[in-house]
């Protein structure tokens, strides 16, 4: 009788199918398809930051023609939300859930993306661009459903109750990555699946460390961004902050300026808060700071949410307290390069034609100036190439411009918004899930994480999902 009962229980539990919709193993157009408990859903709908056309999109064709029950968005970076209007066009009846801050930021970012794609159509002849319009973005955003943290929600958008039984529910957890970022806990048929999204398990200058579930998790879907390099045992954030403050001061003393390539969302605000902190602590004097137009819009949202939720420096209003100057595509060329200033300009990967790329080409050959990197950059992006090129060598930051010899100072500082590989491994060991699925990482990062987890968790199945292949978990 007991054995028969166990067989019946197994029959009631449906299989869980997972498909990695990214086109290759890397950090790009992040999107993942799941079938569980009779429901079909997609987590994230990103756009690749350096590719164009079809190659910049997730492979949504793999979802098939059947309707989706839900789309869950972890946060509003371009590589996680950038193709959401396209997915909603294919799946008009799917409910879309995210945090309230992600909804506000995401709408702003997607409108900016329309502007960028329109320019690419004009300048590069990308005839398929823009992939969606401002009107479509407004229509999509009007159907998003913001959800609070730590509240179990059904796919109908209602708060779950005991009567929901084995039906599929989800719950958001603070991921500590950027404003509004969330990890996503799915529950169905007695099983738990947790998707970390982009996560930081340590405090930043503004963002507080993630608070993630530590109870039983059956399947952990985990990011691997920093898996390809270790965090030195002697590293501390306070020590790295002092090192950056000293490097900026040195650049000013030798009559130069500092360029810090940053992402408009997250890194810009962290850097602004860091310089405010330096001034309060007497590490640096007050000095002019320049940021970009999109960074300004994102900072406005940060300031509006300053007293909401978990945050360091909750009373700090970045725009009011730091009064940054704003540069844009029209003013960046004519703006004079001035000593004793910090230019915190996007994009963080120094994509050609962006503010940071244009400004870098203006100071690259001057030994008085400095370029400081403070976070992740794709190894093949202009920022990644510059970081790995020796002083005195030539480099081409824009294929439409001639190569230049590197004469300025190039420095690297570790203020990543992503969790260290050591902290990710520690979290996985604490959970000891039955299955770990590794995503969001370049091949060397994913390989190190897989090898380390296989050795440290022999009872867990470690999976690196091949793009486009359906896996039964």
C-alpha positions in Angstrom: 0.0 0.0 0.0 2.8 2.4 0.9 4.7 1.8 -2.3 1.5 2.2 -4.3 0.8 5.6 -2.5 4.3 6.8 -3.4 3.7 5.9 -7.1 0.5 7.9 -7.1 2.3 10.8 -5.6 4.9 10.7 -8.3 2.3 10.6 -11.0 0.7 13.7 -9.6 4.0 15.7 -9.9 4.4 16.8 -13.5 7.8 17.2 -15.1 9.6 20.6 -15.1 11.0 21.7 -18.5 13.6 24.4 -18.8 14.9 26.0 -22.0 17.7 28.6 -22.1 16.5 31.1 -24.7 19.9 32.9 -25.0 21.7 32.2 -28.3 25.0 31.2 -26.7 26.6 30.7 -23.3 27.4 34.3 -22.3 26.0 37.4 -20.7 23.7 38.7 -23.3 20.0 38.5 -24.1 18.9 36.7 -20.9 15.6 34.8 -21.1 14.5 31.5 -19.8 11.4 29.4 -20.5 9.8 27.0 -18.0 7.0 24.6 -18.0 5.8 23.5 -14.6 2.5 22.2 -13.1 0.8 22.7 -16.4 1.9 26.4 -16.7 4.1 28.0 -19.2 6.2 31.1 -18.2 9.2 33.1 -19.2 11.7 34.7 -16.8 13.3 37.9 -18.2 13.4 39.1 -21.8 16.7 40.8 -22.5 18.4 42.4 -25.4 22.1 41.8 -26.1 24.0 45.0 -25.5 26.5 44.7 -28.3 24.7 42.7 -31.0 22.2 43.9 -33.5 19.1 42.6 -35.2 18.0 39.0 -34.7 21.3 38.2 -33.0 20.5 40.7 -30.2 17.3 38.9 -29.3 16.4 35.8 -27.3 15.3 32.9 -29.4 11.6 33.4 -28.7 10.6 30.9 -31.5 11.5 28.1 -29.1 8.5 29.0 -26.9 6.2 27.8 -29.7 2.7 29.1 -30.5 1.0 28.2 -27.2 0.0 31.0 -24.8 2.2 31.9 -21.9 0.7 32.2 -18.5 3.2 34.8 -17.1 6.3 36.7 -17.8 8.5 37.5 -14.7 11.1 40.2 -14.9 14.0 40.2 -12.4 15.2 43.8 -13.0 15.4 46.5 -15.6 18.9 46.3 -17.0 18.8 46.1 -20.8 20.0 42.5 -20.9 17.0 41.4 -18.9 14.1 43.6 -20.0 15.2 45.0 -23.4 12.9 42.9 -25.6 9.9 42.7 -23.3 7.6 44.6 -25.8 8.5 42.1 -28.5 7.7 39.2 -26.3 4.4 40.8 -25.2 3.6 41.3 -28.9 4.0 37.6 -29.4 2.1 36.8 -26.2 -0.5 39.5 -25.7 -2.5 37.6 -23.0 0.5 36.8 -20.8 0.5 38.6 -17.4 3.7 40.5 -16.7 5.1 40.8 -13.2 8.0 42.9 -11.8 8.8 45.2 -8.9 7.4 48.7 -8.9 10.8 50.3 -9.3 11.6 47.9 -12.2 8.4 49.0 -13.9 9.3 52.7 -13.5 12.9 52.3 -14.6 12.0 49.8 -17.4 9.6 52.1 -19.1 12.2 54.9 -19.2 14.9 52.5 -20.4 12.8 51.0 -23.2 11.8 54.5 -24.5 15.6 55.3 -24.6 16.1 52.0 -26.5 13.6 53.1 -29.2 15.6 56.3 -29.6 18.9 54.4 -29.9 17.5 52.0 -32.4 16.1 54.8 -34.5 19.5 56.4 -34.6 21.0 53.1 -35.6 18.6 52.8 -38.5 19.6 56.2 -39.7 23.4 55.9 -39.1 24.0 52.2 -39.7 21.2 51.4 -42.2 19.6 48.9 -39.8 16.4 48.6 -41.7 14.6 46.4 -39.2 15.0 49.0 -36.4 13.4 50.2 -34.3 12.2 46.7 -33.2 9.3 48.4 -31.3 7.9 51.9 -31.0 7.3 54.4 -28.2 3.5 53.8 -28.5 4.1 50.0 -28.2 6.3 50.7 -25.1 3.6 52.7 -23.5 1.0 50.1 -24.2 3.2 47.3 -22.9 4.1 49.2 -19.7 0.4 49.9 -19.0 -0.1 46.1 -18.7 2.7 45.4 -16.2 1.7 44.4 -12.7 4.0 45.6 -9.9 4.4 43.1 -7.1 5.6 43.7 -3.5 8.5 41.7 -2.0 8.0 38.6 0.2 4.3 38.1 -0.8 3.3 34.8 -2.5 1.4 35.6 -5.7 -0.6 33.3 -8.0 -0.4 33.7 -11.8 -3.7 35.4 -11.7 -1.9 38.3 -9.8 -3.7 37.6 -6.6 -2.2 36.9 -3.2 -1.9 33.2 -2.7 -3.9 31.4 0.0 -3.9 28.0 1.5 -6.7 27.1 -0.9 -4.3 27.5 -3.8 -2.8 24.1 -2.9 -0.3 22.8 -5.5 -0.9 25.6 -8.0 2.1 27.6 -9.2 3.0 30.7 -7.2 5.9 33.1 -7.2 7.5 35.4 -4.6 10.0 38.2 -5.0 13.1 38.6 -2.9 15.5 41.6 -2.8 18.5 40.8 -4.9 20.7 43.7 -3.8 21.9 44.3 -7.4 20.2 47.6 -8.5 17.1 49.4 -7.5 14.1 47.1 -7.9 16.2 43.9 -8.6 14.5 40.7 -7.4 15.2 37.0 -7.1 12.2 34.9 -7.9 11.0 31.9 -5.9 8.6 29.5 -7.7 6.5 27.0 -5.8 4.4 24.2 -7.4 3.5 20.6 -6.5 5.6 20.7 -3.4 8.7 21.7 -5.3 10.7 25.0 -5.0 12.7 26.7 -7.8 14.7 29.8 -7.1 16.1 32.1 -9.7 18.7 34.5 -8.4 18.7 36.9 -11.3 21.6 39.3 -11.0 22.5 39.4 -7.3 24.9 41.0 -4.9 25.3 39.2 -1.6 27.3 42.1 -0.1 26.4 45.8 0.7 27.2 48.4 -1.9 27.2 52.2 -1.3 23.5 52.5 -1.9 22.1 49.0 -2.4 22.0 46.7 0.6 23.0 43.1 0.3 20.4 40.6 -1.0 18.1 38.8 1.4 17.5 35.4 -0.2 15.6 32.3 1.0 17.7 29.8 3.0 15.0 27.2 3.4 14.7 24.1 1.2 15.2 24.8 -2.5 15.0 21.9 -5.0 16.3 23.7 -8.1 18.6 26.8 -8.0 19.0 28.8 -11.2 22.1 30.9 -10.5 24.0 33.7 -12.2 27.8 33.3 -12.8 29.0 36.7 -13.9 32.1 36.8 -11.7 33.0 33.2 -11.9 36.1 33.8 -13.9 38.1 35.7 -11.3 38.5 35.4 -7.5 38.1 38.0 -4.9 41.4 38.5 -3.0 41.2 37.5 0.7 42.5 40.9 1.6 39.9 42.8 -0.4 37.4 45.0 1.5 35.0 47.5 0.1 36.3 50.2 2.5 39.9 49.6 1.3 38.9 49.7 -2.4 37.0 53.0 -1.8 40.1 54.5 -0.2 42.2 53.3 -3.2 39.8 54.9 -5.7 39.8 58.2 -3.7 43.6 58.2 -3.7 43.8 57.5 -7.4 41.3 60.3 -8.2 43.2 62.7 -6.0 46.5 61.8 -7.7 44.9 62.4 -11.1 43.8 65.8 -10.0 47.2 66.6 -8.6 48.9 66.0 -11.9 46.5 68.3 -13.7 44.2 65.7 -15.2 40.6 64.6 -15.2 39.1 61.1 -14.6 36.7 59.2 -16.9 34.7 56.4 -15.2 32.6 54.4 -17.8 29.4 53.4 -16.0 26.0 51.9 -16.7 23.3 54.5 -16.6 21.3 52.3 -14.1 23.0 51.3 -10.9 26.6 52.0 -11.3 26.1 55.8 -12.0 24.1 56.1 -8.7 26.6 54.0 -6.7 29.5 56.2 -8.0 27.7 59.4 -7.2 27.0 58.2 -3.7 30.6 57.1 -3.3 31.9 60.5 -4.1 29.4 62.1 -1.7 30.7 59.8 0.9 34.4 60.7 0.1 33.5 64.4 0.5 31.8 63.8 3.8 34.8 61.8 5.1 37.3 64.4 3.9 39.0 62.0 1.4 38.3 64.3 -1.5 37.2 68.0 -1.9 34.0 69.0 -3.6 34.6 68.9 -7.4 32.4 69.0 -10.6 30.9 65.7 -11.8 29.5 65.1 -15.2 26.9 62.4 -16.1 24.8 61.5 -19.1 21.2 62.3 -19.9 19.9 58.7 -19.4 21.9 58.5 -16.2 20.1 61.7 -15.0 16.7 60.1 -15.6 17.7 57.0 -13.7 19.1 59.0 -10.9 15.8 60.9 -10.6 14.0 57.6 -10.1 16.6 56.6 -7.4 15.9 59.9 -5.6 12.2 59.3 -5.7 12.6 55.9 -4.2 15.2 56.9 -1.6 12.9 56.4 1.4 11.2 53.3 0.1 12.5 49.8 0.9 16.0 48.8 1.8 18.7 51.3 1.1 21.9 52.8 2.5 21.9 56.6 2.8 18.1 56.8 2.6 18.0 60.6 2.9 20.6 61.2 0.3 19.2 63.0 -2.8 21.9 62.4 -5.4 20.9 65.2 -7.9 20.3 67.8 -5.2 23.4 67.0 -3.1 25.9 66.5 -5.8 24.5 68.8 -8.5 26.1 66.9 -11.5 26.4 68.5 -14.9 24.7 66.7 -17.8 26.3 65.8 -21.1 24.4 64.3 -24.1 25.1 63.2 -27.7 25.0 66.8 -28.9 27.2 68.5 -26.2 29.8 65.7 -25.6 31.9 66.8 -28.6 32.1 70.5 -27.8 32.4 70.2 -24.0 36.0 71.1 -23.0 38.1 68.5 -21.2 38.8 70.1 -17.8 41.2 69.1 -15.1 39.9 68.3 -11.6 36.7 66.8 -12.8 35.1 63.3 -12.9 33.2 62.3 -16.0 31.0 59.3 -15.0 29.6 58.6 -18.4 27.7 55.7 -20.0 28.1 53.1 -21.4 29.9 50.9 -19.0 31.3 48.8 -21.8 32.2 51.9 -23.9 30.1 50.8 -26.8 31.0 52.9 -29.9 29.2 56.2 -30.3 28.3 56.3 -26.6 29.4 59.2 -24.3 32.1 57.2 -22.6 33.6 56.0 -25.8 33.6 59.5 -27.4 35.2 61.1 -24.3 37.8 58.3 -23.9 39.0 58.9 -27.5 39.6 62.6 -26.5 41.8 61.8 -23.5 43.4 58.5 -24.5 46.6 60.1 -25.7 47.2 62.5 -22.8 49.3 61.1 -19.9 47.7 63.6 -17.4 44.3 62.1 -17.7 42.9 58.8 -16.3 40.3 56.2 -17.2 39.1 54.1 -14.2 36.9 51.0 -14.6 34.7 50.1 -11.6 32.7 47.0 -12.7 32.1 44.3 -15.3 32.8 44.7 -19.0 32.5 42.2 -21.7 36.0 41.1 -22.6 35.3 41.8 -26.3 33.7 45.2 -25.7 35.9 48.4 -26.1 36.1 48.7 -22.3 37.2 45.0 -22.0 39.8 45.4 -24.7 41.1 48.7 -23.3 41.5 47.1 -19.8 43.6 44.4 -21.3 45.8 46.6 -23.5 49.2 47.7 -22.3 50.2 51.4 -22.1 52.0 52.5 -25.2 50.1 50.1 -27.4 47.6 51.2 -30.0 43.9 50.5 -29.7 40.8 51.2 -31.8 37.8 52.0 -29.6 35.6 52.7 -32.6 35.8 50.8 -35.9 34.9 54.1 -37.7 37.9 56.0 -36.2 41.7 55.5 -36.5 43.6 53.6 -33.8 45.2 55.6 -31.0 48.1 55.0 -28.7 47.3 54.6 -25.0 49.1 57.3 -23.0 46.6 58.0 -20.3 46.5 56.1 -17.0 44.1 53.1 -17.0 43.0 51.7 -13.6 40.8 48.9 -12.4 38.7 48.9 -9.2 36.4 46.3 -7.9 32.9 47.6 -7.2 30.9 45.0 -9.1 27.2 45.0 -8.5 27.3 41.2 -9.0 28.1 38.7 -6.2 31.6 37.3 -5.9 32.0 33.7 -7.0 33.0 32.9 -3.4 29.7 34.2 -2.0 27.7 32.4 -4.7 29.4 29.1 -4.0 28.8 29.6 -0.2 25.1 30.3 -0.9 24.8 27.2 -3.1 26.4 25.0 -0.4 24.1 26.4 2.3 21.1 25.4 0.2 22.5 22.1 -1.1 19.7 21.9 -3.7 19.1 18.8 -5.8 19.8 20.6 -9.0 21.8 23.8 -9.8 21.4 25.4 -13.2 24.2 27.9 -14.1 23.3 30.9 -16.3 24.4 34.5 -17.1 28.1 34.0 -17.4 30.9 33.9 -20.0 32.2 30.4 -20.7 35.3 30.6 -18.4 33.1 31.9 -15.5 30.5 29.1 -16.0 33.2 26.5 -16.3 34.8 27.5 -13.0 31.5 27.6 -11.2 30.5 24.2 -12.6 33.8 22.5 -11.7 33.8 24.0 -8.1 30.2 23.0 -7.5 30.7 19.5 -8.8 33.5 19.0 -6.4 31.8 20.7 -3.4 28.3 19.3 -3.8 28.6 15.7 -5.1 24.9 15.0 -4.3 23.7 17.9 -6.4 23.2 17.8 -10.2 25.1 20.7 -11.8 23.7 21.7 -15.2 25.0 24.3 -17.8 22.0 24.5 -20.1 22.9 24.6 -23.8 21.2 27.4 -25.5 18.0 26.3 -27.3 17.9 22.8 -25.8 14.9 21.7 -23.7 16.0 20.2 -20.4 13.8 18.1 -18.0 14.7 19.0 -14.5 
